[in-house]
Amino acid sequence: MGRRSLRNIAAGLDLSSWLLGEDELPEPFTVEALFGRTAPLEIEVGTGKGLFLQHATSQFPDHDFLGVEIAGKYARFAAAKLASQECGNGKIVRGDALRLFHEVLPDQCAMAVHVYFPDPWWKKRHRKRRVMRIGFIQDVQRVLIDGGTLHFWTDVEEYFRATLQLIHKSTALDESVVPEPSSPEHDFDYRTHFERRMRFHNATIYRAQFQKRVAK
């Protein structure tokens, strides 16, 4: 299923504190420089419409959340959600997550990385464009703190199985039990808009959770 059209952003809404370009990130990157405090960092790759960040920033005010979205209009839309609730612990970067993880983020800076329903790139010749590739997965391992967690969800079984195989073969990330999703309490009580659509259509969602081994 493709992405649906977006509602208009409220006129005059100032996004400057919530929407950043790659060149606006602090150098060297630190959570303290970006958010003005010391707190656990969680990163979402492919923010989309921003439902996960909107909920997570409210539910976990003691954590900081950084979303990365390559599509400018979606980055703006997600940032507008954070701005409208004056969220101080969430920001959106409009940019390439693969480059950000490989070139910008330092070792052991994040307690969690979230990747929900990335583009499956259906054609075999295009699969090299998938975000869940060996280089990115190894960068996720490097960026996570010891004991940190990678969350990966997709509705494409082949993508799910191929990714799990890559992770098992090329990283020190151990698969752990994924809690069963609870029944939604309201119409938008889902992790992402895409999850909402899939569950409305009774589609299968494949969920995996991995934890970085603690160094001995």
C-alpha positions as CSV (number, residue, x, y, z in Angstrom):
1,M,0.0,0.0,0.0
2,G,1.3,3.4,-0.9
3,R,1.4,6.5,1.2
4,R,-1.7,8.6,1.4
5,S,-1.9,12.4,1.0
6,L,-1.1,14.6,3.9
7,R,-3.3,17.2,5.6
8,N,-2.1,20.8,5.4
9,I,0.2,22.1,8.1
10,A,-1.3,25.0,10.1
11,A,-0.3,28.3,8.6
12,G,2.3,30.1,10.7
13,L,3.4,27.1,12.7
14,D,7.1,27.5,13.5
15,L,9.0,24.3,12.9
16,S,12.5,25.6,13.5
17,S,12.9,23.9,16.9
18,W,11.7,20.5,15.6
19,L,12.8,20.2,12.0
20,L,16.5,20.1,11.1
21,G,18.6,19.5,8.0
22,E,21.5,17.2,8.2
23,D,23.9,20.2,8.2
24,E,22.2,21.6,11.3
25,L,23.1,18.7,13.5
26,P,25.8,19.4,16.1
27,E,29.4,18.5,15.3
28,P,30.5,16.4,16.9
29,F,27.1,14.9,17.5
30,T,26.0,14.6,21.1
31,V,22.6,14.2,22.7
32,E,23.3,17.0,25.1
33,A,24.2,19.4,22.2
34,L,21.0,18.5,20.3
35,F,18.5,18.5,23.1
36,G,20.2,20.6,25.8
37,R,20.2,17.8,28.4
38,T,21.5,14.3,29.2
39,A,18.9,11.7,28.5
40,P,18.6,8.3,26.8
41,L,18.2,8.7,23.1
42,E,15.9,6.7,20.8
43,I,16.1,7.0,17.0
44,E,13.3,6.2,14.5
45,V,14.4,5.5,10.9
46,G,11.7,6.5,8.5
47,T,9.4,8.7,10.5
48,G,6.6,8.9,8.0
49,K,3.6,10.8,9.4
50,G,5.2,10.8,12.9
51,L,2.6,8.9,14.9
52,F,5.2,6.8,16.8
53,L,7.2,9.9,17.8
54,Q,4.0,11.8,18.7
55,H,3.1,9.1,21.2
56,A,6.5,8.1,22.4
57,T,7.6,11.6,23.3
58,S,4.5,12.0,25.4
59,Q,4.7,8.6,27.1
60,F,8.5,8.8,27.8
61,P,9.3,12.4,28.7
62,D,12.6,11.3,30.3
63,H,13.8,10.0,26.9
64,D,14.8,12.0,23.8
65,F,13.6,10.9,20.4
66,L,15.2,11.7,17.0
67,G,13.3,10.8,13.8
68,V,15.0,10.5,10.4
69,E,12.9,11.0,7.3
70,I,14.2,11.4,3.8
71,A,11.0,12.7,2.3
72,G,10.8,16.5,2.9
73,K,7.0,16.7,3.1
74,Y,6.7,13.9,5.6
75,A,9.6,15.3,7.7
76,R,7.7,18.6,7.8
77,F,4.4,16.9,8.7
78,A,6.0,14.9,11.5
79,A,7.8,17.9,12.8
80,A,4.5,19.8,12.8
81,K,3.0,17.2,15.1
82,L,5.8,17.7,17.6
83,A,5.6,21.5,17.3
84,S,1.8,21.5,17.9
85,Q,2.2,19.7,21.2
86,E,5.3,21.8,22.0
87,C,7.3,18.6,22.5
88,G,10.8,19.4,23.9
89,N,12.1,15.8,23.7
90,G,11.6,15.1,20.0
91,K,13.2,16.3,16.8
92,I,13.0,15.4,13.1
93,V,16.0,15.3,10.7
94,R,15.2,15.6,7.1
95,G,17.9,13.4,5.5
96,D,19.3,10.0,4.7
97,A,19.3,7.6,7.7
98,L,22.1,5.4,6.2
99,R,24.4,8.4,5.9
100,L,23.5,9.7,9.3
101,F,24.2,6.3,11.0
102,H,27.5,5.8,9.0
103,E,29.0,9.3,9.1
104,V,27.4,11.3,11.9
105,L,26.2,9.2,14.9
106,P,29.0,8.2,17.3
107,D,29.5,4.8,19.0
108,Q,27.0,3.9,21.7
109,C,24.9,7.0,21.6
110,A,21.4,5.4,21.4
111,M,19.5,3.1,23.7
112,A,17.0,2.0,20.9
113,V,16.6,2.1,17.2
114,H,13.1,1.7,15.7
115,V,12.6,0.7,12.0
116,Y,8.9,0.3,11.2
117,F,7.6,-0.8,7.8
118,P,10.5,0.3,5.6
119,D,10.1,0.4,1.8
120,P,10.4,-3.3,0.8
121,W,11.7,-2.5,-2.8
122,W,9.8,-5.4,-4.2
123,K,11.8,-6.0,-7.4
124,K,14.8,-8.3,-6.9
125,R,17.1,-5.9,-8.7
126,H,16.1,-3.1,-6.4
127,R,16.6,-5.0,-3.1
128,K,20.1,-3.5,-2.7
129,R,18.3,-0.2,-1.9
130,R,16.6,-1.6,1.2
131,V,17.5,0.2,4.4
132,M,17.9,-3.1,6.3
133,R,21.2,-4.1,4.6
134,I,24.4,-5.4,6.2
135,G,26.2,-2.0,6.4
136,F,23.3,-0.2,8.1
137,I,22.6,-3.1,10.5
138,Q,26.3,-3.1,11.6
139,D,26.1,0.7,12.0
140,V,23.0,0.2,14.2
141,Q,25.0,-2.3,16.3
142,R,27.8,0.3,16.7
143,V,25.4,3.2,17.6
144,L,23.5,1.2,20.2
145,I,24.7,1.1,23.8
146,D,25.4,-2.2,25.4
147,G,22.0,-3.7,26.1
148,G,20.4,-1.4,23.6
149,T,17.5,-2.6,21.4
150,L,16.7,-2.7,17.7
151,H,12.9,-2.9,16.8
152,F,12.1,-4.0,13.3
153,W,8.5,-4.5,11.9
154,T,7.4,-5.2,8.4
155,D,4.4,-6.7,6.6
156,V,6.6,-8.4,4.0
157,E,7.6,-11.9,5.1
158,E,10.5,-12.3,2.6
159,Y,12.0,-9.0,3.8
160,F,11.6,-10.1,7.5
161,R,13.2,-13.5,7.0
162,A,16.1,-12.0,4.9
163,T,16.8,-9.3,7.6
164,L,16.7,-11.8,10.5
165,Q,19.3,-13.9,8.6
166,L,21.5,-10.9,8.0
167,I,21.4,-9.9,11.7
168,H,22.1,-13.4,12.9
169,K,25.1,-13.8,10.6
170,S,26.7,-10.3,10.8
171,T,26.1,-8.8,14.2
172,A,26.2,-9.4,18.0
173,L,22.5,-8.6,18.3
174,D,20.5,-11.3,20.0
175,E,16.8,-11.8,19.2
176,S,14.5,-11.4,22.1
177,V,10.8,-11.9,22.7
178,V,8.5,-9.3,21.2
179,P,5.5,-8.5,23.4
180,E,2.2,-9.1,21.7
181,P,0.5,-5.9,20.7
182,S,-2.3,-4.8,22.9
183,S,-5.8,-4.1,21.7
184,P,-6.0,-0.4,20.6
185,E,-7.8,1.8,23.1
186,H,-8.8,4.3,20.4
187,D,-8.6,4.8,16.6
188,F,-5.0,6.0,16.6
189,D,-3.6,3.8,19.4
190,Y,-1.1,2.2,17.1
191,R,2.7,2.4,16.8
192,T,2.5,3.9,13.2
193,H,-0.2,4.8,10.7
194,F,0.9,1.9,8.6
195,E,0.4,-0.5,11.4
196,R,-3.1,0.9,11.8
197,R,-3.9,0.3,8.1
198,M,-2.5,-3.3,8.2
199,R,-4.4,-4.3,11.3
200,F,-7.6,-2.8,9.8
201,H,-7.1,-5.1,6.8
202,N,-6.2,-8.1,9.0
203,A,-2.8,-8.3,7.4
204,T,0.1,-10.2,9.0
205,I,2.7,-8.0,10.7
206,Y,6.2,-9.5,11.3
207,R,7.9,-8.1,14.4
208,A,11.4,-8.6,15.7
209,Q,13.4,-7.2,18.6
210,F,17.1,-7.5,19.1
211,Q,19.4,-6.6,22.0
212,K,23.0,-5.7,21.8
213,R,25.2,-8.0,23.9
214,V,26.8,-6.4,26.9
215,A,30.6,-6.3,26.4
216,K,32.5,-8.4,28.9
